[in-house]
Amino acid sequence: MQVTFTFRSISGTGDALKRLTKTSTFTSGSTSSSQRLDVQGMRGVAVLLVVLSHAGLAAVAGGYVGVDVFFVLSGFLITGILLKEARHEGKVSIARFYGNRAKRILPVGTLVLVITAFAGAGTLNLVRARSLFDDITAAALFVANWRFAIGETDYFAQGEPHSAVQHYWSLAVEEQFYFLWPLLIGAAFYGARKLHRPGVDRRQLMLGSVLAVITVASFTWSVMQTSHTPTFAYFSTFTRAWELGVGGLLAIFATRLRRMPSLVKAAASWLGVAAIVTSALLYTDGTPFPGAAAALPVLGTAGILFGGMVGPRFGARVLLEVLPLRWLGDISYSLYLWHWPLLVLGSAYLGRTSSVGENLLLMAVAVLLSALSYYLLENPVRNRASLRREPRHALVFWPAAVAGVVVPLSVIGPALLSSNNQAVAQAATRADVAIANVKQTNADASDLEVAVALADKGGPLPSFSPDAAHVQGDVSYMPSDCRSGRGSIAHTVCEMGDARGKKTMVLMGDSTAAMYVPGISRAAKKLHWSFRPLVKYQCPAADVLQIQEGKAFRECAPWRRWAERKLAKIHPDVVVLVGLTNLNEATDSGATESDDLGAWQAGTERTVAKVKRHSGSVIVLGMMPRPTTRPVDCLSNPKSTMQDCSFPIDDLSDTSRAASLAGARAAGARYVDWLDWVCADGICPEVIGSNAVWADSHHLTATFSRSLRDPIAKAMQEWVS
């Protein structure tokens, strides 16, 4: 079940033991050894913002900036502790550092992963559960951010439900950053000692210079990548490192910063609070992030940290040190880990998008679980006397945590698969009987007619290919070098029919054009036609300006000009124009449906007029209907019936086809609709014959496309008759 509230997670750690929030002359600029209570309050504010944001509270839609708060806090605290150790001992113990990390983050982190695995197995269908298990493994290995970055930018994976452990990406970012940072600090102090240059200022200046370069480079890259690939930028360590770097720079120069006037520090702390609150209230899911927008909460957090260095009583600490915020700060790590699986799996259990009220109830449960895990597991392990004396002993937690996750998954996965296979086989047997009964009444019934009859009677799902576990991945329509992806304009014009064919056909359009390539290429070979696709994902043939994520996608116009030049050289007998008619992406947001229809019709006319100069005939192919739910969710449920896995023709598809039809007729092109190949009597089954029809909400499976060879060949012959 898709969870529709925005996913923007926070870094869950702050990474420190209780001692990480202890101040010292270096780490906080305080002469006191007491805990920096304002830091705990900041943690409380950050986790509160993100929890409310994820629960769907519109007023704090930008609460995802909590990730930035935690990254800065983490960089400040960890750098301070490492520098304190290096100053006192002349070196940094990597074993002690990672031992402390292990006892801080692994006990609760592993517990949540294991419980999420069992909960997911009991809540999700087989395909979603197996995907979750892969996510959990990546989380246990602290590479979750790269898994989600790659998955979220996969063209055919866009719009998929969030993983129940997607929030572990921020832990992965921190661990990857801290893989190198302690080594750099240790190397700086060791080198200074060998060179007999122990000056604290010199070492700090050198470290500060290195970290400043890293921070500036990371911020620059963050701005650039957010502009081009925002989803990848959101999860990337390289675009997030600057946020930890800002905290680290504060720690490095804390001794100097603490000398600033109290009035300046007080003002900085209040401005910092205002910056964080403003970003949480004004930012939305449409805000390009992280990029330049992340600077507001990052600098705001830095301002609060700076203001608390021997901070005046009239600074923001008077707000941040209140007991409720400090208590939330204490349990913030546990609360961060528990809240997201509850939201995702809670919605999946309900079988629908949960309401804000339901989400807030789940968050109350998350607070309870967090308190229990904090007092019963997190704190006892962290404060265990033997581990405090010798943190290196906690290094065993790293392999133990991986084993503690992988071993249960190795048991749950096969058990789920075996149970699912048995249920699928039983359903297929019942389906064979139902199909035989339909054909007994109508021996000449086509596969589509049989499927519609089964849907009408609520019959069981027959066996189909590809199976449910692979249906989403059955989108390999053509070699990648034969099409243009995001960021590219040109591609190799591949021959996918008979190179010596007497007739030549060109297919032009987006990924919904590509989905016909397996069937058309087979048909072309059968007819001995030459077939050359001109395909760019996200770019329909119609000359419309696509609006994606609130921004104009400007790669399509130059690609169409490139395609027109290729058509002039090929001069095909037939050009087929295809495109997913996203009406609300053909004009700016807020446009009326009439405006959208007009934009699409006019765009179709313009493209046809240009293409007609270089082709014997032009075909405008109507858009296929769109499944109302994700096919994989229905097809992977052994209890689903054909009625469950069928859908009516939606209004959007009807309206979109009308716009394309009007544009084709106005420009003198032929309009063709293949609707009757997938729907009958207003019903569109997701399984026809032995083939799964849909890979996702608007792409046919390559398997089903190949099965259309004969009807496509017949249509091609009609186009030149």
C-alpha positions in Angstrom: 0.0 0.0 0.0 1.4 3.3 -1.0 2.2 5.8 1.8 1.4 9.2 0.4 2.8 11.5 3.1 6.2 13.0 2.2 9.3 11.1 3.2 12.1 13.4 4.4 13.9 11.7 7.2 16.3 13.0 9.9 19.6 11.8 11.0 18.8 9.6 13.9 21.8 9.8 16.0 23.7 12.9 17.0 25.9 9.8 17.4 27.1 10.4 20.8 27.1 8.6 24.1 25.8 10.7 27.0 29.3 12.0 27.1 29.0 13.4 23.6 26.8 16.1 25.0 29.2 16.9 27.8 30.9 20.2 27.4 34.5 20.9 27.8 36.9 23.7 27.1 37.2 22.5 23.6 34.0 20.8 22.6 31.6 23.6 23.7 33.6 26.4 24.9 32.2 26.0 28.4 34.4 25.8 31.4 31.7 23.6 33.0 31.6 19.9 32.7 27.9 19.8 32.8 25.8 18.6 30.0 24.8 21.0 27.2 21.1 20.9 27.8 20.4 23.1 24.9 21.8 20.4 22.6 19.4 17.9 24.0 16.6 20.4 23.5 17.7 20.9 19.9 17.5 17.1 19.3 14.0 17.2 20.8 12.9 20.0 18.4 14.4 18.2 15.4 12.8 14.8 16.1 9.4 16.5 16.9 9.4 18.4 13.6 10.2 15.3 11.6 7.7 13.1 13.3 4.9 15.6 12.9 5.9 16.2 9.3 5.8 12.5 8.5 2.5 12.1 10.3 1.1 14.4 7.6 0.6 17.6 9.7 0.5 20.2 6.9 1.6 23.1 9.1 5.1 21.6 9.4 5.4 20.1 6.0 9.1 21.1 6.0 9.9 19.2 9.2 12.3 17.1 7.2 14.9 19.8 7.9 15.4 17.9 11.1 18.0 15.8 9.2 20.1 19.0 8.8 19.8 19.8 12.4 21.1 16.4 13.4 23.9 16.3 10.8 25.2 19.6 12.2 24.9 18.4 15.8 26.7 15.2 14.9 29.5 16.9 13.2 30.0 19.3 16.1 29.9 16.7 18.9 31.9 14.0 17.3 34.6 16.3 16.0 34.8 17.9 19.5 35.3 14.5 21.2 37.9 13.4 18.6 39.9 16.6 19.0 39.8 16.4 22.7 41.2 12.9 22.6 43.8 13.9 20.1 44.9 16.9 22.2 45.2 14.8 25.3 46.8 11.7 23.8 48.4 13.0 20.7 46.5 10.5 18.6 43.0 9.1 17.9 42.1 5.6 18.7 40.0 4.3 15.8 39.1 1.1 17.7 37.8 3.1 20.7 35.9 5.5 18.4 34.1 2.7 16.5 33.5 0.8 19.8 31.7 3.9 21.2 29.8 4.2 17.9 28.8 0.6 18.1 27.4 0.6 21.6 25.6 3.9 20.8 23.8 3.1 17.5 23.7 -0.7 17.0 21.6 -2.2 19.8 18.4 -0.2 19.1 19.2 0.1 15.4 19.4 -3.7 15.1 16.4 -4.3 17.2 14.2 -2.1 15.0 15.4 -3.7 11.8 14.6 -7.2 13.1 11.2 -6.3 14.4 10.5 -4.4 11.1 11.4 -7.6 9.2 8.9 -9.7 11.1 6.2 -7.1 10.9 6.8 -6.6 7.2 6.6 -10.3 6.6 3.2 -10.4 8.3 1.9 -7.2 6.6 3.2 -6.9 3.1 2.8 -9.1 0.1 5.7 -11.3 -1.0 7.2 -8.9 -3.5 7.1 -5.9 -1.1 8.4 -8.0 1.8 11.3 -9.4 -0.2 12.2 -5.8 -1.3 12.0 -4.7 2.3 14.4 -7.5 3.3 16.9 -6.3 0.8 16.5 -2.8 2.2 17.0 -4.1 5.7 20.2 -5.8 4.6 21.5 -2.6 3.1 20.6 -0.7 6.3 22.5 -3.2 8.4 25.5 -2.7 6.2 25.2 1.1 6.3 24.8 1.5 2.6 21.0 2.2 2.6 21.5 5.7 1.2 23.0 4.4 -2.0 20.4 1.7 -2.4 17.6 4.3 -2.1 19.4 6.8 -4.2 19.6 4.3 -7.1 16.2 2.9 -6.6 14.4 6.3 -6.3 16.1 7.5 -9.5 15.2 4.4 -11.5 12.7 5.6 -14.1 10.4 2.6 -13.7 10.6 2.6 -9.9 9.4 6.2 -9.5 6.2 6.5 -7.4 6.8 3.2 -5.6 5.8 3.0 -1.9 8.5 4.1 0.6 10.5 1.4 2.3 9.8 0.9 6.0 13.5 1.4 6.7 14.2 4.2 4.3 15.0 6.5 7.2 18.2 4.5 7.8 19.8 6.4 4.9 20.9 9.1 7.3 22.7 6.7 9.5 24.6 5.4 6.5 25.6 8.9 5.5 27.1 9.6 8.9 29.0 6.3 9.1 30.4 6.9 5.6 31.5 10.4 6.7 33.0 9.1 9.9 34.9 6.4 8.1 37.5 9.0 7.0 37.1 12.0 9.4 38.7 10.3 12.5 41.6 9.2 10.3 42.2 12.7 9.1 42.1 14.1 12.6 44.5 11.4 13.9 46.8 11.9 10.9 47.0 15.6 11.5 48.0 15.3 15.2 50.3 12.4 14.5 52.0 14.3 11.7 52.4 17.5 13.9 54.0 15.4 16.7 56.5 13.8 14.3 57.3 17.2 12.9 57.7 18.6 16.4 55.1 21.2 15.8 52.5 20.5 18.5 51.0 24.0 18.4 47.2 23.6 19.0 46.4 26.6 16.8 48.4 25.3 13.9 46.9 21.8 14.0 43.4 23.3 14.3 44.1 25.7 11.5 45.2 22.8 9.3 42.2 20.6 10.1 39.9 23.6 9.7 41.3 24.3 6.3 40.9 20.7 5.2 37.4 20.5 6.5 36.5 23.9 5.0 37.6 22.7 1.5 35.5 19.5 2.0 32.5 21.6 3.2 32.6 24.1 0.4 33.1 21.4 -2.3 30.2 19.3 -0.9 27.9 22.3 -0.7 28.7 23.3 -4.3 28.1 19.8 -5.5 24.9 19.7 -3.5 23.5 22.8 -5.2 24.5 21.5 -8.6 23.2 18.0 -8.2 19.9 19.1 -6.5 19.3 21.1 -9.6 19.8 18.2 -12.0 19.0 15.0 -10.0 17.3 16.1 -6.8 16.3 12.6 -5.6 19.8 11.3 -5.9 21.2 14.4 -4.2 18.9 13.9 -1.3 20.5 10.6 -0.3 24.1 11.2 -1.4 26.9 11.3 1.1 28.7 13.8 -1.1 25.8 16.3 -1.1 25.3 15.9 2.7 28.9 16.0 3.9 29.0 19.8 4.1 26.3 19.7 6.8 28.4 17.6 9.1 31.4 19.7 8.0 29.7 22.9 9.3 29.3 21.3 12.7 32.9 20.1 12.6 34.2 23.6 11.8 32.3 25.0 14.8 34.0 22.4 17.0 37.4 23.1 15.6 37.2 26.9 16.2 35.0 26.7 19.3 37.8 28.1 21.6 37.9 31.3 19.5 34.2 31.6 19.0 33.4 31.4 22.7 35.1 34.7 23.2 32.5 36.6 21.2 30.3 39.0 23.1 27.3 37.5 24.9 24.9 39.8 23.0 26.2 38.5 19.7 25.8 34.9 20.8 22.4 35.4 22.2 21.2 37.0 18.9 22.8 34.2 16.9 20.9 31.6 18.9 17.5 33.2 18.5 18.2 33.8 14.8 19.1 30.1 14.6 15.8 29.1 16.1 13.9 31.3 13.7 15.8 29.8 10.8 14.9 26.3 11.7 11.2 27.1 12.5 10.9 29.2 9.3 12.2 26.4 7.1 9.9 23.8 8.8 6.9 26.0 8.2 7.6 27.3 4.7 9.4 24.4 3.0 7.3 21.8 1.2 7.7 18.6 -0.7 8.2 20.8 -3.8 11.2 22.7 -2.3 14.4 21.7 -4.1 16.4 19.9 -1.4 19.1 19.7 0.0 20.9 22.3 -2.3 20.9 25.9 -1.3 17.6 25.5 0.7 19.4 23.3 3.3 21.6 26.3 4.2 18.8 27.9 6.2 18.4 25.1 8.8 22.1 24.2 8.7 23.2 27.8 9.5 20.3 28.1 12.0 21.6 25.0 13.9 25.2 26.5 13.8 23.8 29.7 15.2 22.2 27.9 18.2 25.4 25.9 18.8 27.5 29.1 18.7 25.1 30.9 20.9 25.3 28.2 23.5 29.1 28.4 24.0 29.1 29.8 27.5 25.9 31.3 26.3 24.0 34.1 28.1 20.9 33.1 30.0 18.8 35.3 27.7 19.8 33.3 24.6 17.7 30.5 23.0 18.8 28.1 25.7 16.0 29.4 27.9 13.6 27.8 25.4 15.6 24.7 24.4 16.5 23.6 28.0 12.9 23.1 29.1 12.4 19.5 30.4 9.9 18.2 27.7 12.3 19.1 24.9 15.3 17.7 26.7 13.4 14.4 27.3 12.5 14.2 23.7 16.1 14.8 22.9 17.1 11.9 25.2 14.8 9.4 23.3 15.3 11.1 19.9 17.4 8.3 18.4 15.0 5.6 19.4 12.0 7.7 18.4 13.5 8.4 15.0 14.1 4.7 14.4 10.6 3.6 15.5 8.3 6.2 14.0 8.8 5.5 10.3 8.2 1.7 10.3 5.0 2.3 12.3 3.7 4.8 9.7 4.6 2.7 6.6 3.5 -0.6 7.9 0.5 0.8 9.7 -0.8 2.2 6.4 0.0 -1.1 4.7 -2.0 -3.0 7.3 -5.0 -0.8 6.9 -4.8 -1.3 3.1 -5.2 2.4 2.5 -3.5 5.7 3.2 -3.8 6.4 6.9 -5.3 9.7 8.1 -3.4 12.3 10.1 -5.3 11.3 13.2 -4.4 7.7 12.8 -0.8 8.7 12.1 -0.7 10.8 15.3 -1.9 7.8 17.3 0.9 5.7 15.8 3.3 8.4 16.8 2.1 8.1 20.4 2.9 4.4 20.2 6.3 5.3 18.8 7.0 7.5 21.8 6.1 4.6 24.1 8.3 2.2 22.2 11.1 4.7 22.2 11.0 5.3 25.9 11.0 1.5 26.5 14.0 0.9 24.2 15.8 3.9 25.6 15.5 2.9 29.2 15.7 -0.9 28.8 18.3 -1.2 26.0 19.9 1.9 24.7 21.0 3.4 28.0 21.9 0.1 29.8 24.2 -0.9 27.0 25.7 2.5 26.6 26.4 2.9 30.3 27.6 -0.6 30.9 30.7 -0.3 33.1 32.8 -2.8 31.2 32.2 -1.1 27.9 32.8 2.4 29.4 36.2 1.2 30.6 37.1 -0.6 27.4 34.9 0.6 24.4 36.9 -1.6 22.1 35.0 -4.6 23.4 31.9 -3.2 21.7 33.5 -3.6 18.2 32.0 -7.1 18.2 28.6 -5.4 18.0 29.3 -4.6 14.3 29.5 -8.2 13.0 26.9 -9.3 15.6 24.5 -6.7 14.3 24.8 -7.8 10.7 24.4 -11.4 11.7 21.4 -10.5 13.9 19.7 -9.1 10.9 20.8 -11.5 8.1 20.1 -14.7 10.0 16.4 -14.0 10.7 16.0 -12.8 7.1 17.5 -16.1 5.8 14.7 -17.9 7.7 11.7 -15.6 7.0 12.4 -15.2 3.3 12.3 -18.8 2.2 9.3 -19.5 4.5 7.4 -16.7 2.9 8.3 -17.9 -0.6 7.3 -21.5 0.1 3.9 -20.4 1.5 3.3 -18.1 -1.4 4.2 -20.7 -4.0 1.7 -23.2 -2.5 -1.1 -20.6 -2.5 -0.3 -19.6 -6.1 -0.3 -23.2 -7.3 -3.7 -23.8 -5.6 -5.1 -20.6 -7.2 -3.8 -21.7 -10.7 -5.5 -25.1 -10.4 -8.8 -23.4 -9.5 -8.3 -21.0 -12.4 -7.8 -23.9 -14.9 -11.3 -25.2 -14.0 -12.8 -21.7 -14.3 -11.2 -21.2 -17.7 -12.5 -24.6 -18.9 -16.0 -23.6 -17.8 -15.8 -20.4 -19.8 -14.6 -22.1 -22.9 -17.2 -24.8 -22.6 -19.8 -22.0 -23.1 -17.8 -20.2 -25.8 -15.2 -22.4 -27.5 -14.0 -19.5 -29.7 -13.5 -17.0 -26.9 -10.3 -15.1 -27.1 -7.8 -14.9 -24.2 -9.1 -11.3 -23.5 -12.7 -12.5 -23.5 -11.9 -15.3 -21.2 -10.1 -12.9 -18.9 -13.0 -10.5 -18.8 -15.4 -13.4 -18.1 -13.3 -14.6 -15.2 -13.1 -11.0 -13.9 -16.9 -10.7 -14.2 -17.3 -13.9 -12.1 -14.6 -13.2 -9.6 -12.6 -16.2 -10.7 -9.1 -17.0 -9.4 -5.9 -15.8 -11.0 -4.4 -18.2 -13.5 -0.7 -18.8 -13.7 1.1 -16.0 -15.6 4.4 -14.8 -16.8 6.5 -13.1 -15.7 5.6 -14.1 -12.1 4.7 -11.5 -9.6 8.2 -11.2 -8.2 9.5 -10.1 -11.7 6.6 -8.3 -13.2 7.9 -4.8 -12.2 11.3 -5.5 -13.7 9.9 -6.8 -17.1 10.5 -3.4 -18.8 13.6 -4.2 -20.8 12.1 -3.1 -24.1 15.3 -2.2 -25.9 19.1 -1.8 -25.5 19.9 1.3 -23.4 22.1 2.7 -26.2 19.2 2.7 -28.6 17.3 5.3 -26.6 17.9 8.6 -24.8 17.8 8.7 -21.0 17.6 11.7 -18.7 20.3 14.2 -19.5 20.9 13.0 -23.1 19.4 14.1 -26.4 20.8 11.8 -29.1 21.1 8.1 -29.2 22.1 5.4 -31.7 19.3 4.8 -34.2 19.1 1.0 -33.9 17.7 -1.3 -36.6 15.3 -3.6 -34.8 13.5 -5.2 -37.8 14.8 -6.3 -41.2 17.6 -4.0 -42.3 16.9 -5.0 -45.9 13.1 -4.5 -45.6 11.3 -2.8 -48.4 9.2 -0.8 -45.9 10.5 1.3 -43.1 8.7 2.2 -39.9 9.8 4.7 -37.2 8.4 4.8 -33.7 8.8 8.1 -31.9 8.0 8.9 -28.3 8.6 8.3 -24.6 8.7 5.1 -22.5 5.2 4.3 -23.5 6.5 4.2 -27.0 9.3 2.0 -25.9 6.9 -0.5 -24.4 5.7 -1.4 -27.9 9.2 -2.1 -29.2 9.3 -5.8 -28.3 6.0 -6.4 -30.2 6.7 -4.1 -33.1 10.2 -5.5 -33.7 8.8 -9.0 -33.9 6.1 -7.8 -36.2 8.6 -6.0 -38.4 10.7 -9.1 -38.7 7.7 -11.2 -39.6 6.7 -8.7 -42.4 10.4 -8.0 -43.4 10.1 -4.3 -42.6 12.9 -2.1 -41.4 12.0 -0.8 -37.9 13.9 2.1 -36.1 12.7 3.5 -32.8 13.4 7.1 -31.8 12.8 7.0 -28.0 13.6 9.3 -25.1 12.1 8.5 -21.7 9.8 11.3 -20.3 9.4 12.9 -23.7 6.2 12.3 -25.6 6.1 12.8 -29.4 3.6 15.6 -29.0 5.3 19.0 -28.7 4.3 19.9 -25.2 6.4 21.3 -22.4 6.4 18.7 -19.6 6.1 20.0 -16.0 7.7 17.6 -13.6 8.0 18.1 -9.9 6.9 21.7 -10.4 9.7 22.4 -12.8 9.8 22.5 -16.6 11.6 19.5 -18.1 13.4 21.2 -21.1 15.2 18.2 -22.6 12.3 17.2 -24.9 12.2 20.1 -27.4 15.9 19.6 -28.5 15.4 15.8 -28.6 12.4 16.3 -30.9 14.5 18.5 -33.2 17.1 15.8 -33.2 14.5 13.2 -34.0 13.1 15.3 -36.9 16.6 15.5 -38.4 16.9 11.7 -38.3 13.5 11.4 -39.9 14.6 13.6 -42.7 17.5 11.2 -43.4 15.5 8.0 -43.0 12.3 9.2 -44.8 10.2 6.2 -43.5 7.0 4.9 -45.0 5.3 5.2 -41.6 6.0 7.2 -38.5 4.1 6.2 -35.3 3.8 8.9 -32.7 3.3 7.9 -29.1 3.3 9.6 -25.7 1.9 9.3 -22.2 -0.7 12.0 -22.1 -0.1 13.6 -18.7 -2.6 16.4 -19.1 -1.5 18.2 -16.0 2.1 18.2 -17.1 1.4 19.9 -20.5 0.8 23.3 -18.8 1.8 25.1 -15.7 0.2 24.1 -12.4 -3.2 25.4 -11.8 -4.3 25.3 -15.4 -7.9 24.2 -16.2 -8.6 20.8 -17.8 -9.6 22.7 -20.9 -6.2 24.4 -21.0 -4.5 21.1 -20.6 -6.5 19.5 -23.4 -5.8 22.5 -25.6 -2.0 22.3 -24.9 -1.9 18.6 -25.7 -4.0 18.9 -28.9 -1.9 21.8 -30.2 1.3 20.0 -29.4 0.1 16.9 -31.3 -0.7 19.1 -34.3 2.7 20.8 -34.3 4.5 17.5 -34.2 2.4 15.9 -36.9 3.0 18.9 -39.2 6.7 18.6 -38.8 6.9 14.8 -39.2 4.6 14.8 -42.3 7.4 16.4 -44.3 9.6 13.4 -44.0 7.2 10.4 -44.0 4.8 8.6 -46.2 2.1 8.5 -43.5 1.8 9.5 -39.8 0.0 7.5 -37.2 -0.9 9.0 -33.8 -1.3 6.1 -31.4 -3.8 6.6 -28.5 -2.8 6.2 -24.9 -3.5 2.9 -23.2 -5.7 2.9 -20.1 -4.0 3.2 -16.7 -4.4 0.6 -13.9 -5.9 2.2 -10.8 -3.6 0.4 -8.5 -0.1 -1.0 -8.8 -0.4 -4.4 -10.6 2.3 -6.0 -8.5 0.3 -5.5 -5.3 -2.6 -7.4 -6.7 -0.7 -10.0 -8.7 1.5 -10.9 -5.7 -1.5 -11.7 -3.5 -2.5 -15.3 -3.8 -5.9 -14.5 -2.5 -6.6 -12.0 -5.3 -9.3 -12.8 -7.9 -9.4 -11.7 -11.5 -12.0 -9.2 -10.5 -9.5 -7.7 -8.0 -6.9 -7.6 -10.7 -8.9 -5.8 -13.3 -9.9 -2.1 -13.6 -12.3 0.0 -15.6 -11.2 2.5 -18.3 -10.4 5.6 -16.3 -11.7 9.1 -17.2 -8.2 10.4 -17.7 -7.5 7.8 -20.4 -10.7 8.7 -22.2 -10.0 12.4 -22.1 -6.3 12.0 -23.1 -7.3 9.9 -26.1 -9.8 12.6 -27.1 -7.1 15.2 -27.1 -4.8 13.1 -29.2 -7.6 12.3 -31.6 -8.5 15.9 -32.1 -4.9 16.9 -32.7 -4.3 14.0 -35.2 -7.4 14.9 -37.2 -6.7 18.6 -37.2 -3.2 17.9 -38.6 -4.3 15.3 -41.2 -2.8 12.3 -39.4 -4.4 8.9 -38.8 -5.4 8.2 -35.2 -5.2 4.6 -34.1 -6.4 3.1 -30.8 -5.2 -0.3 -29.5 -7.6 -0.2 -26.5 -9.4 -3.3 -27.7 -6.3 -5.3 -27.3 -6.3 -4.9 -23.5 -9.9 -4.1 -22.6 -13.4 -5.5 -23.4 -16.8 -4.4 -22.2 -15.1 -1.6 -20.3 -13.0 -4.0 -18.2 -9.2 -4.2 -18.5 -7.7 -7.4 -16.9 -4.2 -7.4 -15.6 -3.7 -11.0 -16.8 -4.6 -12.0 -20.3 -4.0 -15.6 -21.3 -0.8 -16.6 -19.6 0.7 -13.1 -19.6 0.8 -10.4 -17.0 -0.2 -7.3 -18.9 1.1 -4.4 -16.8 4.5 -3.8 -15.3 3.3 -0.7 -13.5 0.7 2.0 -13.7 1.3 2.9 -17.3 3.8 0.4 -18.9 3.0 -2.9 -20.5 5.3 -5.8 -19.6 7.8 -6.7 -22.3 6.3 -10.2 -22.2 2.9 -9.0 -23.1 4.2 -6.6 -25.7 5.9 -9.6 -27.5 2.7 -11.5 -27.5 1.1 -8.7 -29.6 3.2 -9.5 -32.7 0.4 -10.8 -34.9 -2.1 -8.0 -34.2 0.6 -5.4 -34.6 1.7 -6.9 -37.9 -1.9 -6.8 -39.1 -2.2 -3.1 -38.1 1.1 -2.2 -39.8 -0.1 -3.8 -43.1 -3.3 -1.7 -42.9 -1.3 1.5 -42.5 0.4 1.2 -45.9 -2.6 -0.4 -47.8 
